[in-house]
Amino acid sequence: MGYLDDLNPPQREAVLHGDGPLLILAGAGSGKTRVITCRIAHLIRERGVDPGSILAVTFTNKAADEMRERLERMLDMALGRSAMNGGPWISTFHSACVRILRQHADRLGYKRSFVIYDETGPFFAHQGLHVGPADRYGAIPAAGGRRADQRAQNNLVDAETCAKSNAPFGFDEAVSRTYSLYQQKLRESDGLDFDDLLMLSVRLFERHQDVLGSYQGLFQHILIDEYQDTNHAQYRFVRLLTMQRKICAWWGTTTRVFTGSVEPILRTS
């Protein structure tokens, strides 16, 4: 196990941890990515865990690529960028959700061939929605409207719920109206934006227990990098998947390792 040679005692403890929840508090530059990668290598090489049953989530594609490349060197095997080849799922939250929705979006009334809009797409859509005669509250700037939509999506609030919970007048009413029109425009173009990916994946799991059960059965080990940066939608996505499984979470602060139940800590996010 040469990959353990350069690890300090807390790092080795994290890598060699057995089953059950694990929370690691580690500061910047403390080797979090290396520890996550070493733990995945240990699960596969020493414990015989099926690579396809491991989900490792980080926040940028660059970090996911770096983790994948390190793991390939440790295992001396090519993993590729796709989990479809039986390798571990090493990706961002959004990439994992894309893979899931490409298989099951039709269960929510969407085409599996949906188009994903990047930041340019949503802003163009909003520009179209905000052009026209201003009512007595004035027009909402496109960027401001998009930020309001993102807050709702990250809190798993869809357009219908937003309309019911917001005040029926003033800025709240204008936000609800544009959010509804924005979602309608996306549906008409068979499109989703990045925040839809998480919201719809959570909705898929909550409404279709058979789909949730299949992914709960698939992912035996789930590792989350930079857990402190997760929003409510990301937390709910992970919580649904880990109701019956093991989770390892890396939290960016001073280095400490916790075992046992981490649910009280995770719930504070």
C-alpha positions as CSV (number, residue, x, y, z in Angstrom):
1,M,0.0,0.0,0.0
2,G,2.5,2.5,-1.2
3,Y,-0.1,5.3,-1.4
4,L,-0.2,5.3,2.4
5,D,3.5,6.1,2.8
6,D,3.4,9.9,2.6
7,L,0.2,10.3,4.8
8,N,0.3,11.7,8.3
9,P,-1.6,9.8,11.1
10,P,-5.0,11.6,10.7
11,Q,-4.9,11.2,6.9
12,R,-4.1,7.4,7.3
13,E,-6.9,7.1,9.8
14,A,-9.3,8.6,7.3
15,V,-8.1,6.4,4.4
16,L,-8.2,3.2,6.5
17,H,-11.6,3.9,8.1
18,G,-14.0,0.9,7.8
19,D,-17.7,1.1,7.4
20,G,-20.0,3.7,8.7
21,P,-20.1,7.6,8.5
22,L,-16.9,9.6,8.5
23,L,-16.5,13.4,8.7
24,I,-13.1,14.9,8.1
25,L,-12.4,18.6,9.0
26,A,-9.3,19.8,7.1
27,G,-7.9,23.2,6.2
28,A,-6.8,24.5,2.9
29,G,-3.6,22.8,1.6
30,S,-3.9,19.9,4.0
31,G,-4.2,17.3,1.3
32,K,-7.9,16.7,1.2
33,T,-8.0,15.6,-2.5
34,R,-5.1,13.2,-1.9
35,V,-6.8,11.6,1.1
36,I,-10.1,11.2,-0.9
37,T,-8.2,9.6,-3.8
38,C,-6.2,7.3,-1.5
39,R,-9.4,6.2,0.2
40,I,-11.0,5.3,-3.1
41,A,-7.9,3.4,-4.1
42,H,-7.9,1.6,-0.7
43,L,-11.6,0.6,-1.1
44,I,-11.0,-0.8,-4.6
45,R,-7.6,-2.4,-4.1
46,E,-7.6,-3.7,-0.6
47,R,-11.2,-4.1,0.3
48,G,-12.4,-5.3,-3.1
49,V,-15.2,-2.7,-3.4
50,D,-16.7,-2.6,-6.9
51,P,-15.5,0.7,-8.5
52,G,-18.9,1.3,-9.9
53,S,-20.4,1.4,-6.5
54,I,-18.4,4.5,-5.4
55,L,-19.6,8.0,-5.8
56,A,-17.1,10.8,-5.2
57,V,-18.5,14.3,-5.6
58,T,-16.5,17.6,-5.7
59,F,-17.4,21.1,-6.8
60,T,-15.4,21.7,-10.1
61,N,-14.7,19.6,-13.2
62,K,-11.0,20.4,-12.7
63,A,-11.0,18.9,-9.3
64,A,-12.9,15.8,-10.5
65,D,-10.4,15.4,-13.4
66,E,-7.4,15.8,-11.0
67,M,-8.9,13.2,-8.6
68,R,-9.6,10.7,-11.5
69,E,-6.0,11.1,-12.9
70,R,-4.5,10.6,-9.4
71,L,-6.6,7.5,-8.9
72,E,-5.6,6.1,-12.3
73,R,-1.9,6.4,-11.4
74,M,-2.4,4.8,-8.0
75,L,-4.4,1.8,-9.5
76,D,-2.3,1.7,-12.7
77,M,-5.5,1.5,-14.8
78,A,-7.5,3.8,-17.1
79,L,-10.9,4.9,-15.6
80,G,-12.0,7.2,-18.4
81,R,-14.4,10.2,-17.9
82,S,-17.6,8.1,-17.9
83,A,-18.9,6.0,-15.1
84,M,-20.7,3.9,-17.7
85,N,-17.6,1.8,-18.1
86,G,-17.9,0.4,-14.6
87,G,-15.5,2.8,-13.0
88,P,-16.3,5.0,-10.0
89,W,-18.5,8.1,-10.4
90,I,-16.1,11.0,-9.9
91,S,-17.8,14.2,-10.8
92,T,-19.5,17.4,-9.7
93,F,-23.1,17.3,-8.3
94,H,-24.4,18.6,-11.6
95,S,-22.6,16.0,-13.7
96,A,-23.9,13.2,-11.5
97,C,-27.4,14.6,-11.9
98,V,-27.1,14.8,-15.7
99,R,-26.2,11.0,-15.8
100,I,-29.2,10.2,-13.7
101,L,-31.6,12.4,-15.6
102,R,-30.4,11.1,-19.0
103,Q,-31.8,7.8,-17.8
104,H,-34.9,8.8,-16.0
105,A,-36.0,12.3,-17.0
106,D,-39.1,10.9,-18.8
107,R,-40.4,9.9,-15.4
108,L,-40.8,13.6,-14.7
109,G,-42.3,14.4,-18.1
110,Y,-39.1,15.6,-19.7
111,K,-37.3,14.2,-22.7
112,R,-34.1,12.3,-22.0
113,S,-32.5,14.3,-24.8
114,F,-33.0,17.6,-22.9
115,V,-30.7,20.5,-23.7
116,I,-28.6,22.0,-20.9
117,Y,-28.4,25.8,-20.9
118,D,-25.2,27.3,-19.5
119,E,-25.1,30.8,-17.9
120,T,-25.5,32.4,-21.3
121,G,-28.7,30.5,-22.1
122,P,-30.6,31.4,-19.0
123,F,-29.7,35.1,-19.3
124,F,-30.8,35.2,-22.9
125,A,-34.1,33.6,-21.9
126,H,-34.5,36.1,-19.1
127,Q,-33.8,39.0,-21.4
128,G,-36.7,37.8,-23.5
129,L,-39.0,37.6,-20.5
130,H,-38.2,41.0,-19.2
131,V,-38.7,42.9,-22.4
132,G,-42.1,44.6,-22.7
133,P,-44.2,47.3,-21.1
134,A,-43.2,47.7,-17.5
135,D,-46.0,47.5,-14.9
136,R,-46.2,49.8,-12.0
137,Y,-43.5,47.8,-10.2
138,G,-41.1,48.2,-13.0
139,A,-39.2,45.6,-14.9
140,I,-36.9,43.2,-13.0
141,P,-33.4,43.3,-14.4
142,A,-32.4,40.0,-16.1
143,A,-29.6,39.3,-13.7
144,G,-31.7,40.1,-10.6
145,G,-34.5,37.8,-11.9
146,R,-32.0,35.0,-12.5
147,R,-30.6,35.3,-9.0
148,A,-34.0,35.1,-7.5
149,D,-34.8,32.0,-9.6
150,Q,-31.5,30.4,-8.5
151,R,-32.3,31.0,-4.8
152,A,-35.6,29.2,-5.3
153,Q,-34.1,26.3,-7.2
154,N,-31.3,25.8,-4.7
155,N,-34.0,25.6,-2.0
156,L,-36.0,23.1,-4.1
157,V,-38.8,25.6,-4.6
158,D,-40.4,25.2,-8.0
159,A,-42.3,27.9,-9.9
160,E,-45.8,26.7,-8.7
161,T,-44.7,26.7,-5.0
162,C,-43.0,30.0,-5.4
163,A,-46.2,31.5,-6.7
164,K,-48.2,30.1,-3.8
165,S,-45.7,31.3,-1.1
166,N,-44.8,34.7,-2.5
167,A,-46.9,37.8,-1.9
168,P,-49.4,38.4,-4.7
169,F,-48.1,41.9,-5.3
170,G,-45.0,44.0,-5.7
171,F,-41.5,42.5,-6.3
172,D,-42.5,39.0,-5.0
173,E,-45.3,38.8,-7.5
174,A,-43.1,39.9,-10.3
175,V,-40.4,37.3,-9.4
176,S,-43.0,34.5,-9.3
177,R,-44.4,35.5,-12.7
178,T,-41.0,35.7,-14.4
179,Y,-39.9,32.4,-12.7
180,S,-43.0,30.7,-14.1
181,L,-42.5,32.1,-17.5
182,Y,-38.8,31.2,-17.5
183,Q,-39.6,27.6,-16.6
184,Q,-42.3,27.5,-19.3
185,K,-39.8,28.8,-21.9
186,L,-37.3,26.2,-20.9
187,R,-39.9,23.4,-21.2
188,E,-41.0,24.6,-24.6
189,S,-37.4,24.3,-25.8
190,D,-36.8,20.9,-24.1
191,G,-34.3,22.7,-21.9
192,L,-32.9,22.6,-18.3
193,D,-30.5,24.9,-16.7
194,F,-27.8,23.8,-14.2
195,D,-29.9,24.5,-11.1
196,D,-32.8,22.4,-12.6
197,L,-30.5,19.4,-12.7
198,L,-30.3,19.2,-8.9
199,M,-33.9,20.2,-8.2
200,L,-35.3,17.6,-10.7
201,S,-33.0,14.8,-9.5
202,V,-34.2,15.4,-5.9
203,R,-37.8,15.4,-7.2
204,L,-37.1,12.2,-9.1
205,F,-35.9,10.5,-6.0
206,E,-38.7,11.7,-3.8
207,R,-41.5,10.8,-6.2
208,H,-40.1,7.5,-7.6
209,Q,-38.9,5.2,-4.9
210,D,-37.9,2.5,-7.3
211,V,-35.4,4.9,-9.0
212,L,-34.1,6.1,-5.6
213,G,-33.8,2.5,-4.4
214,S,-31.8,1.6,-7.5
215,Y,-29.2,4.3,-6.8
216,Q,-29.2,3.6,-3.1
217,G,-28.3,0.0,-3.9
218,L,-25.7,1.1,-6.5
219,F,-23.7,3.5,-4.3
220,Q,-22.2,1.6,-1.4
221,H,-19.7,4.4,-0.6
222,I,-20.3,8.1,-1.1
223,L,-17.5,10.7,-0.6
224,I,-18.3,14.5,-0.6
225,D,-15.5,17.0,-0.9
226,E,-15.9,20.6,0.5
227,Y,-19.1,19.6,2.2
228,Q,-19.4,23.0,3.9
229,D,-20.1,24.6,0.5
230,T,-23.2,22.4,-0.3
231,N,-26.6,24.2,-0.6
232,H,-29.9,22.7,0.5
233,A,-30.6,21.0,-2.8
234,Q,-27.2,19.3,-2.8
235,Y,-27.7,18.3,0.9
236,R,-31.1,16.8,0.1
237,F,-29.6,14.9,-2.9
238,V,-26.9,13.3,-0.7
239,R,-29.3,12.7,2.2
240,L,-31.7,10.7,0.0
241,L,-28.8,8.6,-1.4
242,T,-27.2,7.9,2.0
243,M,-30.3,7.0,4.1
244,Q,-29.0,3.4,4.1
245,R,-25.3,3.8,3.1
246,K,-21.9,5.1,4.2
247,I,-20.9,8.7,3.7
248,C,-17.5,10.4,4.0
249,A,-17.6,14.2,4.1
250,W,-14.7,16.6,3.9
251,W,-15.2,19.9,5.6
252,G,-12.8,22.8,5.0
253,T,-11.4,23.7,8.4
254,T,-8.7,22.5,10.8
255,T,-7.8,18.8,10.4
256,R,-9.9,16.5,12.6
257,V,-11.5,13.0,11.9
258,F,-14.9,12.0,13.3
259,T,-16.4,8.6,13.1
260,G,-19.9,7.4,14.1
261,S,-23.0,9.4,13.3
262,V,-22.4,12.7,11.5
263,E,-26.0,13.4,10.8
264,P,-26.3,16.2,13.5
265,I,-23.4,18.0,11.9
266,L,-24.6,17.5,8.3
267,R,-28.0,18.6,9.1
268,T,-26.7,22.1,10.0
269,S,-25.8,22.8,6.4
